[in-house]
């Protein structure tokens, strides 16, 4: 579980946009850059090379 206060100050290192927590709380999502950053043992890994690309269907669901 990631602290809500920490989440409010984190930003995507690529787009500088805010991040949202995935429903299963295993990733931080950035719709601006279409990247999902993993959370390992409660620690967000905000490295572009560790992020996965968000697919079109997932992106559309996130932006509704």
mmCIF file of the N, C-alpha and C atoms, coordinates in Angstrom:
data_MODEL
# 
_entry.id   MODEL 
# 
loop_
_atom_site.group_PDB 
_atom_site.id 
_atom_site.type_symbol 
_atom_site.label_atom_id 
_atom_site.label_alt_id 
_atom_site.label_comp_id 
_atom_site.label_asym_id 
_atom_site.label_entity_id 
_atom_site.label_seq_id 
_atom_site.pdbx_PDB_ins_code 
_atom_site.Cartn_x 
_atom_site.Cartn_y 
_atom_site.Cartn_z 
_atom_site.occupancy 
_atom_site.B_iso_or_equiv 
_atom_site.pdbx_formal_charge 
_atom_site.auth_seq_id 
_atom_site.auth_comp_id 
_atom_site.auth_asym_id 
_atom_site.auth_atom_id 
_atom_site.pdbx_PDB_model_num 
ATOM 1   N N  . UNK A 1 1  ? 0.842   -1.183 0.000   1.00 0.00 ? 1  UNK A N  1 
ATOM 2   C CA . UNK A 1 1  ? 0.000   0.000  0.000   1.00 0.00 ? 1  UNK A CA 1 
ATOM 3   C C  . UNK A 1 1  ? 0.883   1.242  0.000   1.00 0.00 ? 1  UNK A C  1 
ATOM 4   N N  . UNK A 1 2  ? 0.601   2.137  -0.916  1.00 0.00 ? 2  UNK A N  1 
ATOM 5   C CA . UNK A 1 2  ? 1.373   3.367  -1.007  1.00 0.00 ? 2  UNK A CA 1 
ATOM 6   C C  . UNK A 1 2  ? 0.655   4.487  -0.252  1.00 0.00 ? 2  UNK A C  1 
ATOM 7   N N  . UNK A 1 3  ? 1.411   5.273  0.451   1.00 0.00 ? 3  UNK A N  1 
ATOM 8   C CA . UNK A 1 3  ? 0.895   6.375  1.242   1.00 0.00 ? 3  UNK A CA 1 
ATOM 9   C C  . UNK A 1 3  ? 0.246   7.419  0.326   1.00 0.00 ? 3  UNK A C  1 
ATOM 10  N N  . UNK A 1 4  ? -0.960  7.842  0.661   1.00 0.00 ? 4  UNK A N  1 
ATOM 11  C CA . UNK A 1 4  ? -1.697  8.814  -0.162  1.00 0.00 ? 4  UNK A CA 1 
ATOM 12  C C  . UNK A 1 4  ? -0.966  10.161 -0.222  1.00 0.00 ? 4  UNK A C  1 
ATOM 13  N N  . UNK A 1 5  ? -0.315  10.553 0.853   1.00 0.00 ? 5  UNK A N  1 
ATOM 14  C CA . UNK A 1 5  ? 0.430   11.812 0.859   1.00 0.00 ? 5  UNK A CA 1 
ATOM 15  C C  . UNK A 1 5  ? 1.620   11.725 -0.101  1.00 0.00 ? 5  UNK A C  1 
ATOM 16  N N  . UNK A 1 6  ? 2.311   10.588 -0.112  1.00 0.00 ? 6  UNK A N  1 
ATOM 17  C CA . UNK A 1 6  ? 3.415   10.385 -1.043  1.00 0.00 ? 6  UNK A CA 1 
ATOM 18  C C  . UNK A 1 6  ? 2.902   10.411 -2.477  1.00 0.00 ? 6  UNK A C  1 
ATOM 19  N N  . UNK A 1 7  ? 1.801   9.761  -2.727  1.00 0.00 ? 7  UNK A N  1 
ATOM 20  C CA . UNK A 1 7  ? 1.215   9.730  -4.069  1.00 0.00 ? 7  UNK A CA 1 
ATOM 21  C C  . UNK A 1 7  ? 0.893   11.139 -4.572  1.00 0.00 ? 7  UNK A C  1 
ATOM 22  N N  . UNK A 1 8  ? 0.464   12.014 -3.675  1.00 0.00 ? 8  UNK A N  1 
ATOM 23  C CA . UNK A 1 8  ? 0.088   13.371 -4.086  1.00 0.00 ? 8  UNK A CA 1 
ATOM 24  C C  . UNK A 1 8  ? 1.286   14.212 -4.524  1.00 0.00 ? 8  UNK A C  1 
ATOM 25  N N  . UNK A 1 9  ? 2.508   13.843 -4.127  1.00 0.00 ? 9  UNK A N  1 
ATOM 26  C CA . UNK A 1 9  ? 3.682   14.628 -4.528  1.00 0.00 ? 9  UNK A CA 1 
ATOM 27  C C  . UNK A 1 9  ? 4.505   13.976 -5.632  1.00 0.00 ? 9  UNK A C  1 
ATOM 28  N N  . UNK A 1 10 ? 4.218   12.716 -5.944  1.00 0.00 ? 10 UNK A N  1 
ATOM 29  C CA . UNK A 1 10 ? 4.964   12.043 -7.003  1.00 0.00 ? 10 UNK A CA 1 
ATOM 30  C C  . UNK A 1 10 ? 4.491   12.504 -8.375  1.00 0.00 ? 10 UNK A C  1 
ATOM 31  N N  . UNK A 1 11 ? 5.422   12.529 -9.316  1.00 0.00 ? 11 UNK A N  1 
ATOM 32  C CA . UNK A 1 11 ? 5.088   12.905 -10.693 1.00 0.00 ? 11 UNK A CA 1 
ATOM 33  C C  . UNK A 1 11 ? 5.826   11.985 -11.648 1.00 0.00 ? 11 UNK A C  1 
ATOM 34  N N  . UNK A 1 12 ? 5.279   11.841 -12.829 1.00 0.00 ? 12 UNK A N  1 
ATOM 35  C CA . UNK A 1 12 ? 5.903   11.041 -13.871 1.00 0.00 ? 12 UNK A CA 1 
ATOM 36  C C  . UNK A 1 12 ? 7.225   11.705 -14.263 1.00 0.00 ? 12 UNK A C  1 
ATOM 37  N N  . UNK A 1 13 ? 8.328   10.962 -14.285 1.00 0.00 ? 13 UNK A N  1 
ATOM 38  C CA . UNK A 1 13 ? 9.609   11.556 -14.667 1.00 0.00 ? 13 UNK A CA 1 
ATOM 39  C C  . UNK A 1 13 ? 9.690   11.930 -16.148 1.00 0.00 ? 13 UNK A C  1 
ATOM 40  N N  . UNK A 1 14 ? 8.811   11.394 -16.958 1.00 0.00 ? 14 UNK A N  1 
ATOM 41  C CA . UNK A 1 14 ? 8.819   11.682 -18.393 1.00 0.00 ? 14 UNK A CA 1 
ATOM 42  C C  . UNK A 1 14 ? 7.989   12.928 -18.700 1.00 0.00 ? 14 UNK A C  1 
ATOM 43  N N  . UNK A 1 15 ? 6.724   12.924 -18.272 1.00 0.00 ? 15 UNK A N  1 
ATOM 44  C CA . UNK A 1 15 ? 5.800   14.020 -18.615 1.00 0.00 ? 15 UNK A CA 1 
ATOM 45  C C  . UNK A 1 15 ? 5.638   15.051 -17.502 1.00 0.00 ? 15 UNK A C  1 
ATOM 46  N N  . UNK A 1 16 ? 6.070   14.712 -16.309 1.00 0.00 ? 16 UNK A N  1 
ATOM 47  C CA . UNK A 1 16 ? 5.892   15.560 -15.111 1.00 0.00 ? 16 UNK A CA 1 
ATOM 48  C C  . UNK A 1 16 ? 4.433   15.664 -14.685 1.00 0.00 ? 16 UNK A C  1 
ATOM 49  N N  . UNK A 1 17 ? 3.580   14.818 -15.230 1.00 0.00 ? 17 UNK A N  1 
ATOM 50  C CA . UNK A 1 17 ? 2.165   14.800 -14.868 1.00 0.00 ? 17 UNK A CA 1 
ATOM 51  C C  . UNK A 1 17 ? 1.964   13.999 -13.584 1.00 0.00 ? 17 UNK A C  1 
ATOM 52  N N  . UNK A 1 18 ? 0.809   14.173 -12.965 1.00 0.00 ? 18 UNK A N  1 
ATOM 53  C CA . UNK A 1 18 ? 0.505   13.427 -11.747 1.00 0.00 ? 18 UNK A CA 1 
ATOM 54  C C  . UNK A 1 18 ? 0.283   11.946 -12.073 1.00 0.00 ? 18 UNK A C  1 
ATOM 55  N N  . UNK A 1 19 ? 0.425   11.128 -11.052 1.00 0.00 ? 19 UNK A N  1 
ATOM 56  C CA . UNK A 1 19 ? 0.282   9.683  -11.183 1.00 0.00 ? 19 UNK A CA 1 
ATOM 57  C C  . UNK A 1 19 ? -0.943  9.222  -10.415 1.00 0.00 ? 19 UNK A C  1 
ATOM 58  N N  . UNK A 1 20 ? -1.549  8.135  -10.888 1.00 0.00 ? 20 UNK A N  1 
ATOM 59  C CA . UNK A 1 20 ? -2.661  7.531  -10.166 1.00 0.00 ? 20 UNK A CA 1 
ATOM 60  C C  . UNK A 1 20 ? -2.311  6.086  -9.851  1.00 0.00 ? 20 UNK A C  1 
ATOM 61  N N  . UNK A 1 21 ? -2.862  5.605  -8.777  1.00 0.00 ? 21 UNK A N  1 
ATOM 62  C CA . UNK A 1 21 ? -2.623  4.239  -8.339  1.00 0.00 ? 21 UNK A CA 1 
ATOM 63  C C  . UNK A 1 21 ? -3.545  3.292  -9.099  1.00 0.00 ? 21 UNK A C  1 
ATOM 64  N N  . UNK A 1 22 ? -3.003  2.193  -9.584  1.00 0.00 ? 22 UNK A N  1 
ATOM 65  C CA . UNK A 1 22 ? -3.820  1.203  -10.290 1.00 0.00 ? 22 UNK A CA 1 
ATOM 66  C C  . UNK A 1 22 ? -4.810  0.561  -9.314  1.00 0.00 ? 22 UNK A C  1 
ATOM 67  N N  . UNK A 1 23 ? -5.868  -0.018 -9.847  1.00 0.00 ? 23 UNK A N  1 
ATOM 68  C CA . UNK A 1 23 ? -6.895  -0.644 -9.009  1.00 0.00 ? 23 UNK A CA 1 
ATOM 69  C C  . UNK A 1 23 ? -6.321  -1.733 -8.102  1.00 0.00 ? 23 UNK A C  1 
ATOM 70  N N  . UNK A 1 24 ? -5.346  -2.475 -8.625  1.00 0.00 ? 24 UNK A N  1 
ATOM 71  C CA . UNK A 1 24 ? -4.756  -3.549 -7.814  1.00 0.00 ? 24 UNK A CA 1 
ATOM 72  C C  . UNK A 1 24 ? -3.563  -3.069 -6.982  1.00 0.00 ? 24 UNK A C  1 
ATOM 73  N N  . UNK A 1 25 ? -3.263  -1.766 -7.049  1.00 0.00 ? 25 UNK A N  1 
ATOM 74  C CA . UNK A 1 25 ? -2.228  -1.105 -6.258  1.00 0.00 ? 25 UNK A CA 1 
ATOM 75  C C  . UNK A 1 25 ? -0.824  -1.658 -6.504  1.00 0.00 ? 25 UNK A C  1 
ATOM 76  N N  . UNK A 1 26 ? -0.567  -2.135 -7.728  1.00 0.00 ? 26 UNK A N  1 
ATOM 77  C CA . UNK A 1 26 ? 0.757   -2.662 -8.058  1.00 0.00 ? 26 UNK A CA 1 
ATOM 78  C C  . UNK A 1 26 ? 1.538   -1.741 -8.992  1.00 0.00 ? 26 UNK A C  1 
ATOM 79  N N  . UNK A 1 27 ? 0.858   -0.673 -9.473  1.00 0.00 ? 27 UNK A N  1 
ATOM 80  C CA . UNK A 1 27 ? 1.503   0.240  -10.415 1.00 0.00 ? 27 UNK A CA 1 
ATOM 81  C C  . UNK A 1 27 ? 1.018   1.664  -10.197 1.00 0.00 ? 27 UNK A C  1 
ATOM 82  N N  . UNK A 1 28 ? 1.861   2.605  -10.624 1.00 0.00 ? 28 UNK A N  1 
ATOM 83  C CA . UNK A 1 28 ? 1.468   4.000  -10.711 1.00 0.00 ? 28 UNK A CA 1 
ATOM 84  C C  . UNK A 1 28 ? 1.304   4.318  -12.179 1.00 0.00 ? 28 UNK A C  1 
ATOM 85  N N  . UNK A 1 29 ? 0.173   4.904  -12.541 1.00 0.00 ? 29 UNK A N  1 
ATOM 86  C CA . UNK A 1 29 ? -0.175  5.112  -13.936 1.00 0.00 ? 29 UNK A CA 1 
ATOM 87  C C  . UNK A 1 29 ? -0.086  6.588  -14.322 1.00 0.00 ? 29 UNK A C  1 
ATOM 88  N N  . UNK A 1 30 ? 0.451   6.831  -15.509 1.00 0.00 ? 30 UNK A N  1 
ATOM 89  C CA . UNK A 1 30 ? 0.505   8.176  -16.058 1.00 0.00 ? 30 UNK A CA 1 
ATOM 90  C C  . UNK A 1 30 ? -0.164  8.143  -17.427 1.00 0.00 ? 30 UNK A C  1 
ATOM 91  N N  . UNK A 1 31 ? -1.322  8.800  -17.535 1.00 0.00 ? 31 UNK A N  1 
ATOM 92  C CA . UNK A 1 31 ? -2.019  8.824  -18.815 1.00 0.00 ? 31 UNK A CA 1 
ATOM 93  C C  . UNK A 1 31 ? -1.340  9.770  -19.800 1.00 0.00 ? 31 UNK A C  1 
ATOM 94  N N  . UNK A 1 32 ? -0.636  10.782 -19.305 1.00 0.00 ? 32 UNK A N  1 
ATOM 95  C CA . UNK A 1 32 ? 0.032   11.737 -20.197 1.00 0.00 ? 32 UNK A CA 1 
ATOM 96  C C  . UNK A 1 32 ? 1.134   11.072 -21.011 1.00 0.00 ? 32 UNK A C  1 
ATOM 97  N N  . UNK A 1 33 ? 1.919   10.229 -20.376 1.00 0.00 ? 33 UNK A N  1 
ATOM 98  C CA . UNK A 1 33 ? 3.009   9.543  -21.080 1.00 0.00 ? 33 UNK A CA 1 
ATOM 99  C C  . UNK A 1 33 ? 2.650   8.113  -21.474 1.00 0.00 ? 33 UNK A C  1 
ATOM 100 N N  . UNK A 1 34 ? 1.463   7.680  -21.035 1.00 0.00 ? 34 UNK A N  1 
ATOM 101 C CA . UNK A 1 34 ? 0.995   6.308  -21.286 1.00 0.00 ? 34 UNK A CA 1 
ATOM 102 C C  . UNK A 1 34 ? 1.975   5.259  -20.759 1.00 0.00 ? 34 UNK A C  1 
ATOM 103 N N  . UNK A 1 35 ? 2.451   5.495  -19.534 1.00 0.00 ? 35 UNK A N  1 
ATOM 104 C CA . UNK A 1 35 ? 3.373   4.571  -18.891 1.00 0.00 ? 35 UNK A CA 1 
ATOM 105 C C  . UNK A 1 35 ? 2.811   4.131  -17.541 1.00 0.00 ? 35 UNK A C  1 
ATOM 106 N N  . UNK A 1 36 ? 3.142   2.891  -17.164 1.00 0.00 ? 36 UNK A N  1 
ATOM 107 C CA . UNK A 1 36 ? 2.764   2.337  -15.867 1.00 0.00 ? 36 UNK A CA 1 
ATOM 108 C C  . UNK A 1 36 ? 4.048   1.940  -15.144 1.00 0.00 ? 36 UNK A C  1 
ATOM 109 N N  . UNK A 1 37 ? 4.271   2.573  -14.001 1.00 0.00 ? 37 UNK A N  1 
ATOM 110 C CA . UNK A 1 37 ? 5.483   2.332  -13.222 1.00 0.00 ? 37 UNK A CA 1 
ATOM 111 C C  . UNK A 1 37 ? 5.193   1.299  -12.136 1.00 0.00 ? 37 UNK A C  1 
ATOM 112 N N  . UNK A 1 38 ? 6.052   0.292  -11.982 1.00 0.00 ? 38 UNK A N  1 
ATOM 113 C CA . UNK A 1 38 ? 5.808   -0.743 -10.980 1.00 0.00 ? 38 UNK A CA 1 
ATOM 114 C C  . UNK A 1 38 ? 6.037   -0.236 -9.555  1.00 0.00 ? 38 UNK A C  1 
ATOM 115 N N  . UNK A 1 39 ? 5.368   -0.888 -8.620  1.00 0.00 ? 39 UNK A N  1 
ATOM 116 C CA . UNK A 1 39 ? 5.607   -0.659 -7.195  1.00 0.00 ? 39 UNK A CA 1 
ATOM 117 C C  . UNK A 1 39 ? 6.148   -1.975 -6.650  1.00 0.00 ? 39 UNK A C  1 
ATOM 118 N N  . UNK A 1 40 ? 7.389   -1.973 -6.203  1.00 0.00 ? 40 UNK A N  1 
ATOM 119 C CA . UNK A 1 40 ? 8.038   -3.180 -5.685  1.00 0.00 ? 40 UNK A CA 1 
ATOM 120 C C  . UNK A 1 40 ? 8.222   -3.057 -4.179  1.00 0.00 ? 40 UNK A C  1 
ATOM 121 N N  . UNK A 1 41 ? 7.614   -3.964 -3.431  1.00 0.00 ? 41 UNK A N  1 
ATOM 122 C CA . UNK A 1 41 ? 7.692   -3.958 -1.967  1.00 0.00 ? 41 UNK A CA 1 
ATOM 123 C C  . UNK A 1 41 ? 7.323   -2.600 -1.384  1.00 0.00 ? 41 UNK A C  1 
ATOM 124 N N  . UNK A 1 42 ? 6.288   -1.964 -1.953  1.00 0.00 ? 42 UNK A N  1 
ATOM 125 C CA . UNK A 1 42 ? 5.815   -0.683 -1.464  1.00 0.00 ? 42 UNK A CA 1 
ATOM 126 C C  . UNK A 1 42 ? 6.611   0.521  -1.936  1.00 0.00 ? 42 UNK A C  1 
ATOM 127 N N  . UNK A 1 43 ? 7.606   0.296  -2.801  1.00 0.00 ? 43 UNK A N  1 
ATOM 128 C CA . UNK A 1 43 ? 8.464   1.377  -3.277  1.00 0.00 ? 43 UNK A CA 1 
ATOM 129 C C  . UNK A 1 43 ? 8.212   1.602  -4.768  1.00 0.00 ? 43 UNK A C  1 
ATOM 130 N N  . UNK A 1 44 ? 7.771   2.811  -5.145  1.00 0.00 ? 44 UNK A N  1 
ATOM 131 C CA . UNK A 1 44 ? 7.557   3.100  -6.565  1.00 0.00 ? 44 UNK A CA 1 
ATOM 132 C C  . UNK A 1 44 ? 8.892   3.141  -7.318  1.00 0.00 ? 44 UNK A C  1 
ATOM 133 N N  . UNK A 1 45 ? 8.934   2.485  -8.465  1.00 0.00 ? 45 UNK A N  1 
ATOM 134 C CA . UNK A 1 45 ? 10.133  2.478  -9.308  1.00 0.00 ? 45 UNK A CA 1 
ATOM 135 C C  . UNK A 1 45 ? 9.849   3.417  -10.480 1.00 0.00 ? 45 UNK A C  1 
ATOM 136 N N  . UNK A 1 46 ? 10.283  4.668  -10.351 1.00 0.00 ? 46 UNK A N  1 
ATOM 137 C CA . UNK A 1 46 ? 9.963   5.696  -11.342 1.00 0.00 ? 46 UNK A CA 1 
ATOM 138 C C  . UNK A 1 46 ? 11.090  5.845  -12.361 1.00 0.00 ? 46 UNK A C  1 
ATOM 139 N N  . UNK A 1 47 ? 11.399  4.756  -13.003 1.00 0.00 ? 47 UNK A N  1 
ATOM 140 C CA . UNK A 1 47 ? 12.414  4.732  -14.056 1.00 0.00 ? 47 UNK A CA 1 
ATOM 141 C C  . UNK A 1 47 ? 11.721  4.392  -15.368 1.00 0.00 ? 47 UNK A C  1 
ATOM 142 N N  . UNK A 1 48 ? 11.940  5.221  -16.376 1.00 0.00 ? 48 UNK A N  1 
ATOM 143 C CA . UNK A 1 48 ? 11.282  5.006  -17.662 1.00 0.00 ? 48 UNK A CA 1 
ATOM 144 C C  . UNK A 1 48 ? 11.584  3.623  -18.225 1.00 0.00 ? 48 UNK A C  1 
ATOM 145 N N  . UNK A 1 49 ? 12.811  3.153  -18.057 1.00 0.00 ? 49 UNK A N  1 
ATOM 146 C CA . UNK A 1 49 ? 13.174  1.846  -18.608 1.00 0.00 ? 49 UNK A CA 1 
ATOM 147 C C  . UNK A 1 49 ? 12.528  0.672  -17.861 1.00 0.00 ? 49 UNK A C  1 
ATOM 148 N N  . UNK A 1 50 ? 11.992  0.915  -16.666 1.00 0.00 ? 50 UNK A N  1 
ATOM 149 C CA . UNK A 1 50 ? 11.296  -0.124 -15.903 1.00 0.00 ? 50 UNK A CA 1 
ATOM 150 C C  . UNK A 1 50 ? 9.780   -0.071 -16.114 1.00 0.00 ? 50 UNK A C  1 
ATOM 151 N N  . UNK A 1 51 ? 9.286   1.000  -16.715 1.00 0.00 ? 51 UNK A N  1 
ATOM 152 C CA . UNK A 1 51 ? 7.846   1.188  -16.916 1.00 0.00 ? 51 UNK A CA 1 
ATOM 153 C C  . UNK A 1 51 ? 7.352   0.356  -18.096 1.00 0.00 ? 51 UNK A C  1 
ATOM 154 N N  . UNK A 1 52 ? 6.072   0.018  -18.025 1.00 0.00 ? 52 UNK A N  1 
ATOM 155 C CA . UNK A 1 52 ? 5.460   -0.669 -19.163 1.00 0.00 ? 52 UNK A CA 1 
ATOM 156 C C  . UNK A 1 52 ? 4.561   0.320  -19.881 1.00 0.00 ? 52 UNK A C  1 
ATOM 157 N N  . UNK A 1 53 ? 4.436   0.129  -21.176 1.00 0.00 ? 53 UNK A N  1 
ATOM 158 C CA . UNK A 1 53 ? 3.577   0.998  -21.972 1.00 0.00 ? 53 UNK A CA 1 
ATOM 159 C C  . UNK A 1 53 ? 2.124   0.602  -21.759 1.00 0.00 ? 53 UNK A C  1 
ATOM 160 N N  . UNK A 1 54 ? 1.274   1.599  -21.616 1.00 0.00 ? 54 UNK A N  1 
ATOM 161 C CA . UNK A 1 54 ? -0.158  1.375  -21.460 1.00 0.00 ? 54 UNK A CA 1 
ATOM 162 C C  . UNK A 1 54 ? -0.762  1.257  -22.859 1.00 0.00 ? 54 UNK A C  1 
ATOM 163 N N  . UNK A 1 55 ? -1.460  0.153  -23.106 1.00 0.00 ? 55 UNK A N  1 
ATOM 164 C CA . UNK A 1 55 ? -2.087  -0.097 -24.401 1.00 0.00 ? 55 UNK A CA 1 
ATOM 165 C C  . UNK A 1 55 ? -3.284  0.805  -24.641 1.00 0.00 ? 55 UNK A C  1 
ATOM 166 N N  . UNK A 1 56 ? -3.750  0.847  -25.879 1.00 0.00 ? 56 UNK A N  1 
ATOM 167 C CA . UNK A 1 56 ? -4.841  1.740  -26.274 1.00 0.00 ? 56 UNK A CA 1 
ATOM 168 C C  . UNK A 1 56 ? -6.125  1.463  -25.483 1.00 0.00 ? 56 UNK A C  1 
ATOM 169 N N  . UNK A 1 57 ? -6.514  0.205  -25.346 1.00 0.00 ? 57 UNK A N  1 
ATOM 170 C CA . UNK A 1 57 ? -7.748  -0.127 -24.618 1.00 0.00 ? 57 UNK A CA 1 
ATOM 171 C C  . UNK A 1 57 ? -7.659  0.288  -23.158 1.00 0.00 ? 57 UNK A C  1 
ATOM 172 N N  . UNK A 1 58 ? -6.533  0.005  -22.538 1.00 0.00 ? 58 UNK A N  1 
ATOM 173 C CA . UNK A 1 58 ? -6.338  0.380  -21.133 1.00 0.00 ? 58 UNK A CA 1 
ATOM 174 C C  . UNK A 1 58 ? -6.331  1.907  -20.986 1.00 0.00 ? 58 UNK A C  1 
ATOM 175 N N  . UNK A 1 59 ? -5.690  2.588  -21.913 1.00 0.00 ? 59 UNK A N  1 
ATOM 176 C CA . UNK A 1 59 ? -5.645  4.048  -21.897 1.00 0.00 ? 59 UNK A CA 1 
ATOM 177 C C  . UNK A 1 59 ? -7.059  4.634  -21.991 1.00 0.00 ? 59 UNK A C  1 
ATOM 178 N N  . UNK A 1 60 ? -7.856  4.112  -22.890 1.00 0.00 ? 60 UNK A N  1 
ATOM 179 C CA . UNK A 1 60 ? -9.222  4.601  -23.053 1.00 0.00 ? 60 UNK A CA 1 
ATOM 180 C C  . UNK A 1 60 ? -10.044 4.375  -21.783 1.00 0.00 ? 60 UNK A C  1 
ATOM 181 N N  . UNK A 1 61 ? -9.844  3.237  -21.131 1.00 0.00 ? 61 UNK A N  1 
ATOM 182 C CA . UNK A 1 61 ? -10.559 2.951  -19.886 1.00 0.00 ? 61 UNK A CA 1 
ATOM 183 C C  . UNK A 1 61 ? -10.120 3.903  -18.779 1.00 0.00 ? 61 UNK A C  1 
ATOM 184 N N  . UNK A 1 62 ? -8.840  4.261  -18.750 1.00 0.00 ? 62 UNK A N  1 
ATOM 185 C CA . UNK A 1 62 ? -8.331  5.166  -17.717 1.00 0.00 ? 62 UNK A CA 1 
ATOM 186 C C  . UNK A 1 62 ? -8.787  6.600  -17.910 1.00 0.00 ? 62 UNK A C  1 
ATOM 187 N N  . UNK A 1 63 ? -9.016  6.993  -19.123 1.00 0.00 ? 63 UNK A N  1 
ATOM 188 C CA . UNK A 1 63 ? -9.359  8.387  -19.406 1.00 0.00 ? 63 UNK A CA 1 
ATOM 189 C C  . UNK A 1 63 ? -10.859 8.652  -19.466 1.00 0.00 ? 63 UNK A C  1 
ATOM 190 N N  . UNK A 1 64 ? -11.666 7.672  -19.175 1.00 0.00 ? 64 UNK A N  1 
ATOM 191 C CA . UNK A 1 64 ? -13.129 7.859  -19.159 1.00 0.00 ? 64 UNK A CA 1 
ATOM 192 C C  . UNK A 1 64 ? -13.552 8.550  -17.899 1.00 0.00 ? 64 UNK A C  1 
# 
